[in-house]
């Protein structure tokens, strides 16, 4: 009887773990999630990110849009941000980022670009999603690689291209300067610091110290 009791207890604990949204997915047990349901949920979350659907961008709204139960969604993801991060990593949700303009004035172009990024990150109400995406990049899994390819790589490439065409002081490492701007922005997002006009001015001034003219 004791052996049967232990088996039953183990099974109950496993089921509890599989249904607990606070437990990381890697530790959950129970039925594997249906690929069709997963795709439906990720597709629904991506569709609800459109301005017309954001009022319904809740776990309940995602479930309704996907045609699955709310419990199904909560079994696999803790929050809607977790769903959106996976949607980005899996290629269901595209987040186009503004690119630095090239008007010939590097200082003005960087300020314009940083303000546009502030609207996307802060003004667009996507601060928590942005933090989660940046945090996910630090993980060593396929999702990290996909998010890096979707978000970070294009951002770095666009900055490198803008610095490549700028005329800077002799000996300035263009790649390092571009990386500094990108890293400063990413750290700002990661630590949920607002992208203020004062911060933009300070970062642009840092770049301007290395500039002859652009």
Backbone as numpy.savetxt, mean C-alpha at the origin, in Angstrom:
# Nx Ny Nz CAx CAy CAz Cx Cy Cz
-11.07 -42.52 27.09 -11.90 -41.32 27.09 -11.03 -40.06 27.09
-9.92 -40.13 27.82 -9.07 -38.95 27.87 -8.50 -38.63 26.50
-8.13 -39.73 25.74 -7.58 -39.53 24.41 -8.61 -38.89 23.50
-9.87 -39.35 23.57 -10.93 -38.79 22.74 -11.16 -37.34 23.09
-11.11 -37.05 24.40 -11.30 -35.68 24.84 -10.22 -34.76 24.32
-8.96 -35.28 24.32 -7.85 -34.47 23.82 -8.01 -34.20 22.34
-8.41 -35.22 21.58 -8.59 -35.07 20.14 -9.67 -34.03 19.85
-10.77 -34.15 20.60 -11.87 -33.21 20.40 -11.45 -31.79 20.74
-10.67 -31.67 21.82 -10.21 -30.33 22.21 -9.28 -29.73 21.18
-8.40 -30.57 20.62 -7.48 -30.10 19.59 -8.23 -29.64 18.36
-9.23 -30.41 17.97 -10.03 -30.06 16.80 -10.77 -28.76 17.01
-11.32 -28.58 18.22 -12.05 -27.35 18.51 -11.12 -26.15 18.49
-9.92 -26.34 19.04 -8.96 -25.24 19.05 -8.55 -24.86 17.64
-8.36 -25.88 16.80 -7.98 -25.62 15.41 -9.07 -24.86 14.69
-10.34 -25.25 14.92 -11.44 -24.57 14.26 -11.54 -23.12 14.74
-11.33 -22.92 16.06 -11.39 -21.58 16.62 -10.32 -20.70 16.01
-9.11 -21.27 15.85 -8.01 -20.52 15.25 -8.31 -20.15 13.81
-8.92 -21.09 13.07 -9.19 -20.84 11.67 -10.22 -19.74 11.47
-11.10 -19.54 12.45 -12.15 -18.54 12.33 -11.80 -17.22 13.00
-10.68 -17.17 13.69 -10.31 -15.97 14.43 -9.56 -15.01 13.52
-10.15 -13.85 13.16 -9.49 -12.95 12.23 -8.26 -12.28 12.81
-8.03 -12.41 14.12 -6.85 -11.79 14.73 -5.63 -12.67 14.59
-5.82 -13.92 14.18 -4.70 -14.85 14.02 -4.18 -14.74 12.60
-2.86 -14.57 12.41 -2.31 -14.47 11.06 -2.72 -15.66 10.21
-2.88 -15.40 8.92 -3.35 -16.44 8.02 -2.44 -17.66 8.02
-1.12 -17.42 8.22 -0.18 -18.54 8.19 -0.40 -19.52 9.34
-1.09 -19.09 10.42 -1.31 -19.97 11.57 -2.71 -20.58 11.57
-3.56 -20.14 10.64 -4.92 -20.64 10.65 -5.00 -22.05 10.07
-5.99 -22.79 10.53 -6.24 -24.14 10.03 -7.69 -24.21 9.58
-8.10 -25.38 9.17 -9.48 -25.52 8.73 -9.54 -25.58 7.22
-10.71 -25.33 6.67 -10.89 -25.44 5.24 -10.06 -24.40 4.50
-9.36 -24.82 3.42 -8.64 -23.83 2.63 -9.65 -22.92 1.93
-9.29 -21.67 1.75 -10.24 -20.75 1.17 -10.43 -21.04 -0.32
-11.65 -20.90 -0.76 -12.00 -21.13 -2.15 -11.34 -20.08 -3.01
-10.66 -20.51 -4.06 -10.00 -19.56 -4.95 -11.02 -18.66 -5.63
-12.17 -19.23 -5.99 -13.22 -18.42 -6.63 -13.74 -17.35 -5.69
-13.93 -17.70 -4.42 -14.42 -16.73 -3.44 -13.35 -15.66 -3.18
-12.09 -16.09 -3.09 -11.01 -15.14 -2.87 -10.96 -14.12 -4.00
-11.02 -14.61 -5.23 -10.97 -13.71 -6.37 -12.17 -12.76 -6.38
-13.33 -13.28 -6.02 -14.53 -12.44 -5.99 -14.39 -11.33 -4.95
-13.82 -11.65 -3.78 -13.65 -10.66 -2.73 -12.63 -9.60 -3.15
-11.51 -10.03 -3.72 -10.48 -9.07 -4.14 -10.99 -8.18 -5.26
-11.74 -8.76 -6.18 -12.31 -7.98 -7.28 -13.33 -6.97 -6.74
-14.15 -7.41 -5.78 -15.16 -6.53 -5.19 -14.50 -5.36 -4.47
-13.44 -5.64 -3.70 -12.74 -4.57 -2.98 -12.17 -3.55 -3.95
-11.59 -4.03 -5.04 -11.03 -3.13 -6.05 -12.11 -2.26 -6.67
-13.25 -2.85 -6.97 -14.35 -2.09 -7.57 -14.89 -1.04 -6.61
-14.94 -1.37 -5.33 -15.47 -0.43 -4.34 -14.50 0.70 -4.02
-13.26 0.59 -4.47 -12.31 1.69 -4.30 -12.61 2.83 -5.25
-13.43 2.57 -6.27 -13.85 3.65 -7.16 -14.67 4.66 -6.36
-14.60 5.94 -6.71 -15.31 6.97 -5.93 -16.79 6.66 -5.73
-17.43 6.09 -6.73 -18.87 5.82 -6.62 -19.18 4.72 -5.61
-18.19 3.90 -5.29 -18.45 2.77 -4.41 -17.87 2.88 -3.03
-17.12 3.95 -2.74 -16.39 4.01 -1.48 -17.29 4.07 -0.25
-18.53 4.53 -0.42 -19.45 4.55 0.72 -19.75 3.14 1.21
-19.60 2.16 0.33 -19.87 0.76 0.69 -18.58 -0.03 0.92
-17.47 0.67 1.04 -16.19 0.00 1.23 -16.03 -0.38 2.69
-16.79 -1.37 3.10 -16.72 -1.96 4.44 -16.60 -3.46 4.24
-16.30 -4.18 5.30 -16.23 -5.63 5.18 -17.59 -6.19 4.74
-18.67 -5.61 5.27 -20.00 -6.06 4.89 -20.28 -5.71 3.43
-19.86 -4.51 3.02 -20.08 -4.10 1.64 -19.28 -4.93 0.66
-18.05 -5.27 1.04 -17.22 -6.12 0.19 -17.86 -7.50 0.04
-18.34 -8.05 1.15 -18.97 -9.37 1.11 -20.20 -9.35 0.20
-21.02 -8.30 0.34 -22.23 -8.20 -0.47 -21.88 -8.08 -1.95
-20.89 -7.27 -2.26 -20.48 -7.08 -3.66 -19.91 -8.38 -4.24
-19.20 -9.14 -3.40 -18.57 -10.38 -3.87 -19.55 -11.55 -3.91
-20.69 -11.40 -3.23 -21.66 -12.48 -3.19 -21.26 -13.61 -2.25
-20.54 -13.25 -1.18 -20.15 -14.24 -0.19 -20.63 -13.75 1.18
-20.56 -14.61 2.18 -20.99 -14.21 3.51 -19.95 -13.32 4.17
-20.40 -12.50 5.11 -19.49 -11.65 5.87 -18.50 -12.51 6.65
-18.96 -13.65 7.16 -18.09 -14.54 7.91 -16.95 -15.06 7.04
-17.24 -15.29 5.77 -16.20 -15.76 4.85 -15.09 -14.73 4.73
-15.46 -13.48 4.60 -14.46 -12.42 4.47 -13.64 -12.29 5.76
-14.34 -12.29 6.90 -13.63 -12.14 8.18 -12.76 -13.36 8.50
-13.09 -14.51 7.95 -12.28 -15.70 8.20 -10.88 -15.54 7.60
-10.78 -14.78 6.51 -9.51 -14.68 5.79 -8.79 -13.36 5.96
-9.53 -12.30 6.28 -8.91 -10.98 6.44 -9.45 -10.30 7.69
-8.59 -9.59 8.39 -9.03 -8.91 9.63 -9.81 -7.64 9.32
-9.34 -6.86 8.36 -9.94 -5.57 8.07 -10.03 -5.36 6.56
-10.74 -4.32 6.18 -10.86 -4.01 4.76 -9.50 -3.60 4.17
-8.65 -2.99 5.01 -7.32 -2.62 4.54 -6.51 -3.86 4.18
-6.65 -4.94 4.97 -5.97 -6.19 4.65 -6.43 -6.73 3.30
-7.73 -6.61 3.04 -8.27 -7.05 1.75 -7.66 -6.21 0.63
-7.62 -4.90 0.82 -7.10 -4.01 -0.22 -5.62 -4.23 -0.48
-4.85 -4.49 0.58 -3.42 -4.76 0.40 -3.24 -6.00 -0.46
-4.01 -7.03 -0.18 -3.89 -8.25 -0.99 -4.38 -8.00 -2.41
-5.41 -7.16 -2.55 -5.91 -6.84 -3.89 -4.84 -6.14 -4.73
-4.08 -5.26 -4.09 -2.99 -4.60 -4.79 -1.90 -5.61 -5.14
-1.50 -6.40 -4.14 -0.44 -7.38 -4.35 -0.77 -8.42 -5.39
-2.06 -8.75 -5.51 -2.49 -9.77 -6.48 -2.84 -9.19 -7.83
-2.74 -7.88 -7.96 -2.97 -7.25 -9.25 -4.42 -6.91 -9.57
-5.29 -6.97 -8.56 -6.69 -6.63 -8.79 -6.94 -5.14 -8.66
-6.11 -4.46 -7.92 -6.31 -3.03 -7.67 -5.08 -2.26 -8.11
-5.30 -1.35 -9.02 -4.21 -0.51 -9.52 -4.31 0.86 -8.84
-3.20 1.32 -8.32 -3.17 2.63 -7.67 -2.20 3.52 -8.46
-2.72 4.23 -9.46 -1.83 5.10 -10.25 -1.34 6.27 -9.42
-0.04 6.43 -9.37 0.54 7.53 -8.60 0.90 8.68 -9.54
0.77 9.91 -9.07 1.18 11.05 -9.90 2.68 11.01 -10.15
3.09 11.39 -11.34 4.51 11.39 -11.69 5.05 12.82 -11.64
6.33 12.97 -11.31 6.91 14.31 -11.26 6.86 14.96 -12.64
6.36 16.19 -12.74 6.38 16.87 -14.03 7.79 17.29 -14.39
7.98 17.71 -15.62 9.29 18.20 -16.04 9.08 19.51 -16.79
9.04 20.60 -16.03 8.83 21.92 -16.63 10.16 22.64 -16.84
11.24 22.00 -16.39 12.54 22.65 -16.47 12.97 23.25 -15.15
12.06 23.28 -14.18 12.37 23.83 -12.85 12.24 22.69 -11.85
13.37 22.09 -11.48 13.36 20.92 -10.61 12.70 21.22 -9.27
13.01 22.36 -8.70 12.46 22.72 -7.40 10.93 22.80 -7.45
10.41 23.50 -8.43 8.95 23.65 -8.57 8.31 22.31 -8.91
8.98 21.52 -9.73 8.41 20.22 -10.13 8.29 19.28 -8.94
9.30 19.25 -8.08 9.24 18.39 -6.91 8.15 18.83 -5.95
8.01 20.15 -5.76 6.97 20.66 -4.88 5.58 20.31 -5.41
5.39 20.46 -6.71 4.11 20.12 -7.33 3.81 18.64 -7.16
4.82 17.81 -7.37 4.63 16.36 -7.26 4.33 15.94 -5.83
5.04 16.50 -4.87 4.82 16.15 -3.47 3.42 16.58 -3.01
2.96 17.71 -3.50 1.59 18.14 -3.15 0.56 17.17 -3.73
0.81 16.72 -4.95 -0.10 15.75 -5.58 -0.11 14.43 -4.81
1.07 14.02 -4.33 1.15 12.81 -3.53 0.41 12.99 -2.21
0.49 14.18 -1.64 -0.21 14.45 -0.38 -1.71 14.30 -0.55
-2.23 14.76 -1.69 -3.67 14.62 -1.96 -4.04 13.15 -2.05
-3.22 12.37 -2.73 -3.50 10.93 -2.88 -3.44 10.21 -1.54
-2.48 10.56 -0.71 -2.25 9.83 0.54 -3.10 10.36 1.69
-3.09 11.68 1.87 -3.82 12.28 2.99 -5.22 12.71 2.58
-5.29 13.58 1.59 -6.58 14.11 1.18 -7.50 13.06 0.60
-6.94 12.00 0.00 -7.77 10.97 -0.58 -8.31 9.97 0.42
-7.97 10.14 1.69 -8.48 9.24 2.72 -7.85 7.86 2.68
-6.68 7.75 2.08 -6.04 6.44 1.93 -4.84 6.28 2.84
-4.77 7.05 3.92 -3.58 7.02 4.78 -3.33 5.62 5.34
-4.37 4.98 5.88 -4.18 3.65 6.48 -3.79 2.62 5.42
-4.39 2.72 4.25 -4.02 1.81 3.16 -2.58 2.05 2.76
-2.17 3.31 2.65 -0.79 3.62 2.28 0.20 3.06 3.29
-0.11 3.21 4.58 0.75 2.66 5.62 0.85 1.15 5.50
-0.30 0.51 5.28 -0.32 -0.95 5.18 0.47 -1.43 3.97
0.38 -0.71 2.88 1.12 -1.09 1.68 2.62 -0.95 1.91
3.02 0.17 2.52 4.44 0.36 2.80 4.93 -0.71 3.77
4.12 -1.03 4.79 4.51 -2.08 5.73 4.61 -3.43 5.07
3.71 -3.71 4.12 3.73 -5.01 3.44 4.98 -5.19 2.60
5.54 -4.07 2.12 6.75 -4.16 1.31 7.91 -4.75 2.11
7.87 -4.55 3.43 8.96 -5.05 4.29 8.89 -6.55 4.50
7.79 -7.20 4.14 7.68 -8.64 4.33 8.37 -9.38 3.19
8.84 -10.55 3.49 9.57 -11.33 2.49 8.65 -12.36 1.85
7.64 -11.90 1.12 6.76 -12.84 0.44 6.42 -12.30 -0.94
5.67 -13.08 -1.70 5.34 -12.69 -3.07 4.52 -11.41 -3.11
3.68 -11.19 -2.09 2.88 -9.98 -2.04 3.77 -8.75 -1.98
4.85 -8.83 -1.19 5.79 -7.74 -1.09 6.40 -7.41 -2.44
6.80 -8.44 -3.16 7.41 -8.24 -4.48 6.43 -7.61 -5.45
5.17 -8.04 -5.39 4.16 -7.50 -6.30 3.86 -6.04 -5.99
3.72 -5.71 -4.71 3.45 -4.34 -4.32 4.63 -3.44 -4.69
5.83 -3.94 -4.49 7.02 -3.19 -4.87 6.99 -2.88 -6.36
6.62 -3.87 -7.16 6.58 -3.68 -8.60 5.49 -2.72 -9.03
4.37 -2.73 -8.32 3.23 -1.88 -8.68 3.42 -0.44 -8.22
3.98 -0.24 -7.03 4.04 1.09 -6.45 5.46 1.68 -6.37
6.37 0.96 -5.74 7.68 1.53 -5.45 8.54 1.67 -6.70
8.59 0.64 -7.51 9.45 0.67 -8.70 9.08 1.82 -9.65
7.79 2.02 -9.97 7.45 3.16 -10.84 7.80 4.50 -10.21
7.59 4.62 -8.89 7.91 5.87 -8.20 9.41 6.16 -8.30
10.21 5.16 -8.01 11.66 5.35 -8.07 12.12 5.66 -9.48
11.55 4.96 -10.45 11.95 5.17 -11.84 11.64 6.60 -12.28
10.44 7.09 -11.93 10.05 8.44 -12.34 10.95 9.49 -11.70
11.32 9.28 -10.44 12.21 10.23 -9.78 13.61 10.20 -10.40
14.09 9.00 -10.67 15.41 8.89 -11.29 15.43 9.60 -12.65
14.35 9.44 -13.41 14.28 10.08 -14.72 14.27 11.60 -14.58
13.53 12.10 -13.59 13.48 13.57 -13.42 14.83 14.11 -13.00
15.53 13.41 -12.12 16.84 13.88 -11.69 17.88 13.71 -12.79
17.66 12.75 -13.67 18.60 12.52 -14.76 18.65 13.72 -15.70
17.51 14.41 -15.89 17.45 15.53 -16.81 17.79 16.87 -16.15
17.94 16.86 -14.83 18.24 18.11 -14.12 19.74 18.41 -14.18
20.06 19.69 -14.19 21.46 20.12 -14.14 21.79 20.40 -12.68
22.68 19.60 -12.13 23.02 19.70 -10.71 24.49 20.06 -10.56
24.87 20.35 -9.34 26.27 20.66 -9.07 27.15 19.49 -9.47
28.34 19.79 -9.91 29.26 18.75 -10.36 29.57 17.78 -9.22
29.52 16.50 -9.53 29.84 15.48 -8.54 28.67 15.00 -7.72
27.50 15.60 -7.89 26.33 15.18 -7.14 25.87 13.82 -7.64
25.59 12.92 -6.73 25.09 11.59 -7.07 23.59 11.70 -7.31
23.20 11.70 -8.57 21.80 11.89 -8.91 20.92 10.78 -8.35
21.40 9.56 -8.47 20.62 8.42 -7.99 20.41 8.51 -6.48
21.45 8.87 -5.77 21.34 8.98 -4.31 20.38 10.10 -3.92
20.39 11.20 -4.65 19.49 12.31 -4.35 18.04 11.90 -4.62
17.81 11.20 -5.71 16.47 10.72 -6.03 16.00 9.72 -4.98
16.89 8.84 -4.55 16.56 7.84 -3.54 16.22 8.53 -2.20
16.92 9.61 -1.91 16.65 10.34 -0.66 15.24 10.91 -0.66
14.83 11.49 -1.77 13.48 12.03 -1.86 12.45 10.92 -1.70
12.65 9.80 -2.41 11.71 8.68 -2.31 11.66 8.13 -0.89
12.82 7.96 -0.28 12.87 7.39 1.07 12.20 8.31 2.08
12.42 9.61 1.95 11.79 10.57 2.86 10.27 10.48 2.76
9.76 10.36 1.54 8.31 10.26 1.35 7.77 8.96 1.93
8.45 7.85 1.67 8.00 6.56 2.18 8.01 6.53 3.71
9.04 7.07 4.32 9.10 7.11 5.77 7.99 7.99 6.34
7.68 9.07 5.64 6.60 9.95 6.08 5.28 9.18 6.13
5.06 8.39 5.09 3.82 7.59 5.02 3.82 6.52 6.10
4.93 5.81 6.23 5.01 4.69 7.17 4.70 5.12 8.59
5.18 6.29 8.99 4.98 6.75 10.35 3.78 7.69 10.49
2.95 7.71 9.46 1.68 8.48 9.48 1.90 9.94 9.78
2.99 10.50 9.29 3.25 11.92 9.43 2.61 12.66 8.26
1.90 13.74 8.50 1.25 14.45 7.40 2.27 15.08 6.45
1.91 15.12 5.19 2.79 15.75 4.19 2.39 17.23 4.13
3.03 18.02 4.97 2.68 19.43 5.11 3.48 20.30 4.15
3.03 21.54 3.99 3.76 22.49 3.16 5.15 22.76 3.73
5.24 22.77 5.05 6.54 23.01 5.69 7.51 21.87 5.38
7.01 20.64 5.43 7.87 19.50 5.14 8.28 19.49 3.67
7.33 19.80 2.79 7.65 19.86 1.36 8.72 20.91 1.10
8.57 22.07 1.72 9.54 23.15 1.52 10.93 22.74 2.01
10.98 22.05 3.15 12.27 21.62 3.70 12.94 20.60 2.80
12.17 19.66 2.27 12.75 18.63 1.40 13.20 19.24 0.08
12.41 20.13 -0.47 12.78 20.78 -1.73 14.03 21.63 -1.52
14.13 22.28 -0.38 15.31 23.10 -0.09 16.56 22.23 0.01
16.41 21.04 0.57 17.53 20.10 0.66 18.04 19.76 -0.73
17.10 19.53 -1.64 17.48 19.23 -3.04 18.09 20.46 -3.70
17.50 21.63 -3.42 17.96 22.85 -4.06 19.40 23.18 -3.71
19.87 22.76 -2.57 21.25 23.02 -2.16 22.24 22.34 -3.10
21.79 21.28 -3.77 22.67 20.55 -4.68 22.47 21.00 -6.14
21.60 22.00 -6.33 21.18 22.36 -7.69 21.90 23.62 -8.16
22.36 23.60 -9.40 22.80 24.83 -10.04 21.59 25.46 -10.71
20.98 24.70 -11.60 19.72 25.07 -12.21 19.18 23.82 -12.88
17.89 23.82 -13.20 17.25 22.65 -13.79 16.63 23.01 -15.11
